[in-house]
Amino acid sequence: MEIKLIRAMATLTKEVEERLTKDDAQIRVIALTIVAIALNSLLAIPAYQAVVNLLGTGTLNSAMLTVFLSLNIIITPIYCWAASLVFHPKRIINPLYIQLASVGVVTIFVLLVNAHQFLSLQAFLTFLGGIVGTFLFTLFFLGIFGLFQLLIVRWLVELVGTIDDLDRKTFLVNADFQTVLGILLSESFLSAWNLEHRKRGKDLIEIYTSYSAPWQIRLVLGPAQESNKSILATVAFEKKFYTIFKSDKVSDCRDDMVRRLKSIIGVKKFRLIGFNDNVSHTALRSALSVTEPKTIIGREALGEVPSFYRNILILMGTIVAIVTGLYIFGFVPLDLFATSLIMIAIALAIELGPRLKEIMDSKKSV
């Protein structure tokens, strides 16, 4: 009875811990998105006012629009890329949401700031008409920007997913490597599921579906340590625009492939085993390659800095660049600029300080 109670409490504790971790990550996503909306809105206010003047009087302050568009196009995807990689596992910070929300925030801000200037209802309605036109105009163009930036961020960050999102099965086959390989590479087998193949090292062959296909299956074949036997590692998953995940349909398709092999070689010659062999590790690396972010530039620039610190530094650097740009172009006064830098330094110390202390303590104990 006591053992069952302890196990139940351990299971409950684990579930609560996983839930809190998930909720904490979601809160961070929301917080980082709000920060980006606030910074983007601050950049957009002068440009938005310029559009209001253009639609109302026909005059355009092109400098304001140029500065905003230049900073927006460059900084927003960099911020979202760095902020997305702060999480373990990563979460994509969506620039499209940031752009669309910024339009609403700035519209409300401009309305509130200018509302007191109108002495008559007619004047206010005229101004409101201009605001509505500006809102729709800006929403359309920033929506296009946001969609384009989302594609960039998605390409840089790659798909979201971990080993838990994969359906894996590894078999010990009582048939030699060349026999199984001949079946896998036969035209009838490859064409039945539109599969491709390639070498993975000296003695490994990978059979896989096209990387552009939503259904993803990996079959990696290699020789076993025992003579006249081979190992077949399989991975099945489905991918969407953002994520990878387990799919019963894809798993069934993978199982059909294995059944085809069994019907040729013999059902009794297949036995499920664990994942502690090189063939299984190769199949796993192949499957998770679709989730590996394109951070080559960051690695080269920051060397062997651990990924968590690297992403935090990139994120903070992006925020500093935005605030500095606002100060240089006269959108932010000196006192607000200095305060922002101090707050960023404090946030950096709070985020990295405990982890740096842990590293220093671990080095002392060695």
C-alpha positions in Angstrom: 0.0 0.0 0.0 2.8 2.4 1.0 4.7 1.6 -2.2 1.7 2.3 -4.4 1.1 5.6 -2.5 4.8 6.6 -3.0 4.6 5.8 -6.7 1.4 7.7 -7.1 2.9 10.8 -5.4 6.0 10.5 -7.6 3.8 10.4 -10.7 1.7 13.3 -9.6 4.9 15.4 -8.7 6.3 14.7 -12.2 3.1 15.7 -13.9 2.9 18.9 -11.8 6.6 19.7 -12.6 6.0 19.2 -16.4 2.9 21.3 -16.2 4.7 24.2 -14.5 7.6 24.0 -16.9 5.2 24.2 -19.8 3.2 27.1 -18.3 6.5 28.9 -17.5 7.6 28.5 -21.1 4.2 29.8 -22.4 4.5 32.8 -20.0 7.9 33.6 -21.4 6.7 33.4 -25.0 3.9 35.9 -24.1 6.3 38.2 -22.3 8.9 38.2 -25.1 6.1 38.9 -27.6 4.8 41.8 -25.6 8.3 43.3 -25.4 8.6 43.0 -29.1 5.2 44.6 -29.6 6.1 47.5 -27.3 9.5 48.1 -29.1 7.9 47.8 -32.5 5.1 50.2 -31.6 7.6 52.7 -30.3 9.3 52.6 -33.7 6.1 52.8 -35.6 4.5 55.8 -33.9 6.4 58.5 -36.0 5.9 56.4 -39.2 2.2 56.0 -38.5 1.8 59.7 -37.9 3.5 60.3 -41.3 1.0 58.0 -43.0 -1.9 59.9 -41.3 -0.5 63.1 -42.7 -0.1 61.6 -46.1 -3.7 60.4 -46.3 -5.0 63.6 -44.7 -2.9 66.4 -46.3 -1.0 64.7 -49.1 2.4 65.5 -47.5 4.8 62.7 -46.6 7.7 62.7 -44.2 9.7 60.0 -46.1 12.6 60.0 -43.5 10.3 58.7 -40.8 9.0 55.9 -43.0 12.5 55.0 -44.2 13.9 54.7 -40.7 10.9 52.6 -39.4 10.9 50.3 -42.4 14.6 49.8 -42.4 14.7 49.0 -38.6 11.5 46.9 -38.9 12.7 44.7 -41.7 16.1 43.9 -40.2 15.6 43.9 -36.4 12.2 42.2 -36.0 13.3 38.8 -37.6 16.6 38.9 -35.7 14.8 39.5 -32.4 12.3 36.7 -33.1 15.0 34.3 -34.1 17.1 34.9 -31.0 14.1 35.0 -28.7 12.8 31.7 -30.1 16.1 29.9 -29.4 16.2 31.0 -25.8 13.7 28.2 -24.9 14.6 24.5 -24.4 12.9 23.1 -26.3 12.6 26.1 -28.6 9.4 28.1 -29.2 8.8 30.2 -32.2 8.2 33.9 -31.5 5.8 34.9 -34.3 6.7 38.2 -36.1 3.4 38.3 -37.8 1.6 38.6 -34.5 4.0 41.3 -33.5 3.3 43.4 -36.6 -0.4 43.1 -36.5 -0.6 43.8 -32.7 1.6 46.8 -33.1 -0.8 48.3 -35.6 -3.6 48.1 -33.1 -1.5 49.5 -30.3 -0.2 52.5 -32.3 -3.7 53.2 -33.6 -5.2 53.4 -30.1 -2.2 55.5 -29.0 -2.6 58.1 -31.8 -6.3 58.3 -31.2 -5.8 59.0 -27.5 -3.0 61.6 -28.0 -5.0 63.6 -30.6 -8.5 63.2 -29.2 -8.3 66.4 -27.1 -7.5 68.6 -30.1 -11.0 68.4 -31.6 -13.6 70.9 -30.6 -16.4 69.5 -32.7 -17.8 66.1 -33.4 -17.4 66.7 -37.2 -13.7 67.4 -36.8 -13.2 64.2 -34.7 -15.2 62.1 -37.2 -13.0 63.4 -40.1 -9.8 62.5 -38.2 -11.3 59.2 -37.2 -12.0 58.4 -40.9 -8.3 59.2 -41.6 -7.2 56.9 -38.8 -9.4 54.0 -40.1 -7.8 54.4 -43.6 -4.4 54.5 -42.0 -5.1 51.5 -39.9 -6.2 49.4 -42.9 -3.3 50.6 -45.0 -0.8 49.9 -42.3 -2.4 46.6 -41.4 -2.1 45.4 -45.0 1.6 46.3 -45.5 2.8 45.3 -42.1 0.9 42.1 -42.4 2.9 41.4 -45.6 6.1 42.3 -43.8 5.1 40.0 -40.9 4.4 37.1 -43.1 7.7 37.5 -44.9 9.5 37.8 -41.6 7.7 34.7 -40.3 9.1 32.7 -43.3 12.6 33.9 -42.5 12.3 33.1 -38.7 10.8 29.7 -39.5 13.7 29.0 -41.9 16.3 30.1 -39.3 14.7 28.3 -36.3 13.5 25.2 -38.2 10.7 23.0 -36.8 9.9 22.7 -33.2 10.1 19.1 -31.8 12.0 16.7 -29.6 12.6 12.9 -29.4 9.2 12.6 -27.6 7.5 13.6 -30.9 9.0 10.6 -32.8 7.6 7.1 -33.1 10.7 4.8 -33.1 11.0 1.1 -33.6 14.3 -0.9 -34.0 14.4 -4.5 -35.2 17.1 -7.1 -35.0 16.7 -9.0 -38.3 17.8 -12.6 -38.6 19.1 -12.0 -42.2 22.5 -10.6 -43.3 22.9 -7.0 -44.3 23.2 -7.5 -48.1 20.0 -9.6 -48.2 17.9 -7.0 -46.5 19.6 -4.2 -48.4 18.7 -5.8 -51.7 15.0 -5.8 -50.8 15.1 -2.2 -49.5 16.8 -0.9 -52.6 14.6 -2.8 -55.1 12.7 -0.7 -57.5 9.4 -2.2 -56.4 10.0 -1.3 -52.7 11.2 2.3 -53.3 8.5 3.2 -55.8 5.7 1.8 -53.7 6.3 4.5 -51.1 8.2 7.1 -53.2 11.4 6.6 -51.2 14.9 7.8 -51.7 18.2 6.4 -50.3 21.7 7.4 -49.4 24.8 6.2 -47.6 25.2 7.1 -43.9 28.8 6.3 -43.1 30.7 3.2 -44.1 28.2 0.4 -43.4 24.8 2.2 -43.0 22.1 2.9 -45.6 19.2 5.2 -45.1 15.9 4.9 -46.9 13.6 8.0 -46.4 10.7 10.0 -47.7 11.3 13.3 -49.4 12.1 16.2 -46.9 9.3 18.3 -48.5 6.7 15.7 -47.7 4.5 16.1 -44.6 4.8 12.4 -43.8 8.4 11.6 -42.7 9.7 8.1 -42.4 13.4 7.1 -41.8 14.6 3.5 -42.3 18.3 3.0 -41.4 19.9 -0.4 -42.1 23.2 -1.6 -40.7 25.0 -4.8 -39.9 24.6 -6.3 -36.4 27.5 -7.5 -34.2 26.2 -11.0 -34.6 27.1 -12.6 -37.9 24.4 -13.0 -40.6 22.2 -10.5 -38.8 21.3 -6.9 -39.4 19.6 -4.0 -37.5 16.8 -2.0 -39.0 16.0 1.3 -37.2 12.8 3.1 -38.1 11.4 6.5 -37.2 8.0 7.9 -38.2 6.5 11.4 -37.6 4.5 14.1 -39.3 5.5 17.7 -39.8 3.5 20.9 -40.0 4.6 24.5 -40.6 5.9 24.9 -37.0 6.2 21.5 -35.5 6.8 17.7 -35.8 4.6 15.3 -33.9 3.6 11.6 -33.7 1.0 10.5 -36.2 -0.9 7.2 -36.3 -1.3 7.5 -40.1 2.5 7.9 -40.6 3.3 5.1 -38.1 0.8 2.8 -40.0 2.6 3.6 -43.2 6.0 2.7 -41.6 4.5 -0.5 -40.2 3.3 -1.4 -43.8 6.9 -1.1 -45.0 8.1 -3.4 -42.2 5.3 -5.9 -43.0 6.4 -5.9 -46.6 9.9 -6.8 -45.5 8.6 -9.5 -43.1 6.5 -11.1 -45.8 9.7 -11.5 -47.9 12.2 -12.4 -45.2 9.9 -14.1 -42.7 8.0 -12.8 -39.7 9.9 -14.8 -37.2 13.2 -13.3 -38.3 12.2 -9.9 -36.9 12.6 -9.0 -33.2 12.1 -5.6 -31.5 15.1 -4.4 -29.6 16.2 -1.2 -27.8 17.8 2.0 -29.1 21.3 1.6 -27.8 23.0 0.8 -31.1 24.7 3.1 -33.7 22.0 2.3 -36.3 19.2 3.6 -34.0 21.3 6.7 -33.1 21.8 7.5 -36.8 18.1 7.2 -37.5 17.3 9.5 -34.6 19.9 12.1 -35.7 18.4 12.0 -39.2 14.8 12.5 -38.0 15.8 15.4 -35.6 17.8 17.1 -38.3 14.6 18.9 -39.4 14.6 20.6 -36.0 18.2 21.9 -35.9 18.3 25.7 -36.1 20.5 27.4 -38.6 22.9 29.1 -36.1 26.1 28.7 -37.9 26.7 32.4 -38.0 26.0 32.7 -34.3 28.4 29.8 -33.5 31.2 31.3 -35.6 30.7 34.8 -34.0 30.5 33.6 -30.4 32.7 30.5 -30.6 32.0 27.7 -28.1 29.7 29.8 -25.9 26.9 27.5 -24.6 23.8 27.9 -26.7 21.7 29.3 -23.8 24.1 32.1 -23.1 24.6 32.7 -26.8 20.9 33.2 -27.4 20.4 35.4 -24.4 23.3 37.6 -25.6 21.9 37.8 -29.1 18.4 38.7 -27.7 19.8 41.4 -25.4 22.0 42.7 -28.2 19.0 43.1 -30.5 17.1 45.1 -27.8 20.2 47.3 -27.2 20.4 47.9 -31.0 16.7 48.9 -31.2 17.0 51.3 -28.2 20.2 52.8 -29.5 18.7 53.3 -33.0 15.7 55.1 -31.4 18.1 57.4 -29.4 20.3 58.2 -32.4 17.3 59.2 -34.6 15.8 61.3 -31.8 12.8 59.2 -30.9 14.0 58.5 -27.4 15.5 61.2 -25.0 18.8 60.6 -23.2 17.4 59.8 -19.8 15.1 57.1 -21.2 17.9 55.7 -23.3 20.2 55.5 -20.2 17.4 54.0 -18.1 16.7 51.4 -20.8 20.4 50.3 -20.8 20.4 50.0 -17.0 17.3 47.9 -17.1 18.8 45.6 -19.8 22.0 45.2 -17.8 19.9 44.3 -14.7 17.8 41.8 -16.7 21.0 40.2 -18.1 22.5 39.9 -14.7 19.4 38.3 -13.3 19.1 35.8 -16.2 22.8 34.8 -16.5 24.1 35.5 -13.0 22.9 32.3 -11.2 24.0 30.1 -14.1 27.5 31.7 -14.2 27.8 31.2 -10.4 26.9 27.5 -10.9 29.6 27.1 -13.5 32.2 28.9 -11.2 31.2 26.7 -8.3 31.5 23.5 -10.3 34.9 24.5 -11.5 36.0 25.1 -7.9 34.8 21.7 -6.9 36.7 19.9 -9.6 
